[in-house]
Amino acid sequence: MRLWTLNPQYLDSKGLVAAWREALLAQEVLKGATRGYRNHPQLIRFQSLPDPSGAIASFLRGIAVEATRRGYHFDTSKIFRRRFSGKIPETRGQLLYEWGHLRKKLRSRAPLIAKQWRGVKVPEPHPLFDIVPGRVRPWEKV
């Protein structure tokens, strides 16, 4: 499971679909509807919030906006109706680590998209996140 700190605009089509599916799984985990993945490290930043369900719904909406922009038709009725009005603080180190990780994936499976983004040194975050100074998170599998 990968719940990207990165703005979904950087994902190739496979990455965007995977992000959608993994975030839907995360939504089920956070509402207690599944036994698997409950202790997955990618969920820590959501589980620590007062409203994890609202936050994951906002995360999914960000992915859905990008999907719609590309002409995809993701079933947004699957997103919780809850709203999360805040932003989740995430570190610059985490953002940059994920950017390096995604760039490696793009170079192998979507070289044209990798070229499109090659000049980006510091990517934009997903709209849910507010980037703060700091290193890669301890929960990240480096």
C-alpha positions as CSV (number, residue, x, y, z in Angstrom):
1,M,0.0,0.0,0.0
2,R,1.3,3.4,-0.9
3,L,-0.6,6.6,0.0
4,W,1.4,9.1,-1.9
5,T,2.3,12.5,-0.3
6,L,2.9,13.6,-3.9
7,N,0.3,15.3,-6.0
8,P,-1.5,12.7,-8.1
9,Q,-0.6,14.6,-11.3
10,Y,2.8,13.0,-11.3
11,L,1.5,9.4,-11.4
12,D,1.3,7.5,-14.6
13,S,-2.0,5.7,-15.4
14,K,-1.0,2.5,-13.6
15,G,0.1,4.5,-10.6
16,L,-3.1,6.6,-10.5
17,V,-5.3,3.5,-10.7
18,A,-3.2,1.8,-8.0
19,A,-3.4,4.9,-5.8
20,W,-7.2,4.9,-6.1
21,R,-7.5,1.2,-5.2
22,E,-5.0,1.3,-2.4
23,A,-6.7,4.4,-0.9
24,L,-10.1,2.7,-1.1
25,L,-8.6,-0.2,0.8
26,A,-7.2,2.2,3.3
27,Q,-10.6,3.7,3.7
28,E,-12.0,0.3,4.6
29,V,-9.2,-0.4,7.0
30,L,-9.8,2.9,8.8
31,K,-13.5,2.3,9.2
32,G,-12.7,-1.2,10.6
33,A,-14.3,-3.1,7.8
34,T,-11.3,-5.4,7.2
35,R,-8.9,-7.3,9.4
36,G,-5.9,-7.0,7.0
37,Y,-3.5,-4.0,6.8
38,R,-4.7,-2.6,10.1
39,N,-1.1,-2.0,11.2
40,H,0.3,-0.8,7.8
41,P,2.8,2.0,8.3
42,Q,1.2,4.1,5.5
43,L,-1.9,4.5,7.7
44,I,-0.1,6.0,10.7
45,R,-0.6,9.6,9.6
46,F,-4.3,9.0,9.1
47,Q,-4.9,7.0,12.2
48,S,-3.3,9.7,14.4
49,L,-6.0,12.3,13.3
50,P,-9.2,13.1,15.1
51,D,-11.1,12.1,12.0
52,P,-9.2,9.4,10.0
53,S,-12.3,8.7,7.8
54,G,-12.7,12.3,6.8
55,A,-9.0,12.6,6.0
56,I,-8.9,9.5,3.8
57,A,-12.0,10.7,2.0
58,S,-10.2,14.0,1.2
59,F,-7.2,12.0,0.0
60,L,-9.4,10.0,-2.3
61,R,-11.1,13.1,-3.6
62,G,-7.7,14.5,-4.6
63,I,-7.0,11.3,-6.6
64,A,-10.5,11.5,-8.2
65,V,-10.0,15.1,-9.3
66,E,-6.9,14.1,-11.2
67,A,-8.6,11.1,-12.7
68,T,-11.5,13.2,-13.9
69,R,-9.0,15.7,-15.4
70,R,-7.5,12.9,-17.4
71,G,-10.9,11.7,-18.6
72,Y,-11.1,8.6,-16.3
73,H,-14.3,7.7,-14.6
74,F,-13.6,6.6,-11.0
75,D,-16.6,5.7,-9.0
76,T,-16.6,8.5,-6.5
77,S,-19.7,7.1,-4.8
78,K,-17.3,4.8,-3.0
79,I,-15.8,7.8,-1.1
80,F,-17.1,8.4,2.4
81,R,-19.2,11.5,2.6
82,R,-17.2,12.8,5.5
83,R,-15.2,16.0,5.1
84,F,-11.8,16.9,6.5
85,S,-11.2,20.6,6.5
86,G,-7.6,20.6,7.6
87,K,-4.3,19.6,6.2
88,I,-2.0,16.9,7.4
89,P,1.6,18.0,8.1
90,E,4.2,16.0,6.2
91,T,7.9,16.4,6.0
92,R,9.9,17.6,3.1
93,G,12.1,14.6,3.5
94,Q,9.2,12.3,3.1
95,L,8.0,14.2,0.0
96,L,11.4,14.0,-1.6
97,Y,11.9,10.3,-0.7
98,E,8.6,9.5,-2.4
99,W,9.6,11.6,-5.4
100,G,12.8,9.6,-5.9
101,H,10.8,6.4,-5.5
102,L,8.2,7.4,-8.1
103,R,10.8,8.7,-10.5
104,K,12.5,5.2,-10.5
105,K,9.2,3.6,-11.2
106,L,8.4,6.0,-14.0
107,R,11.8,5.5,-15.7
108,S,11.1,1.8,-16.0
109,R,7.3,1.7,-16.8
110,A,6.5,5.2,-18.3
111,P,9.7,6.8,-19.7
112,L,7.8,9.5,-21.5
113,I,6.2,10.6,-18.3
114,A,9.5,10.4,-16.5
115,K,11.0,12.8,-19.1
116,Q,8.0,15.1,-18.7
117,W,8.8,15.5,-15.0
118,R,12.6,15.3,-15.1
119,G,13.1,19.1,-14.4
120,V,11.0,18.9,-11.2
121,K,13.3,19.0,-8.2
122,V,10.7,19.5,-5.4
123,P,7.2,18.2,-6.5
124,E,3.9,19.6,-5.3
125,P,2.2,17.6,-2.6
126,H,-1.2,16.1,-2.7
127,P,-3.6,18.9,-1.7
128,L,-4.3,17.2,1.6
129,F,-0.7,17.7,2.9
130,D,1.1,20.7,4.2
131,I,4.9,20.3,3.8
132,V,7.0,21.1,6.8
133,P,10.7,20.8,7.4
134,G,11.9,17.3,8.4
135,R,13.4,14.0,7.4
136,V,11.9,10.9,5.9
137,R,9.3,9.5,8.4
138,P,10.4,6.6,10.6
139,W,7.5,4.5,9.4
140,E,8.8,4.6,5.8
141,K,10.4,1.5,4.5
142,V,13.7,3.0,3.1
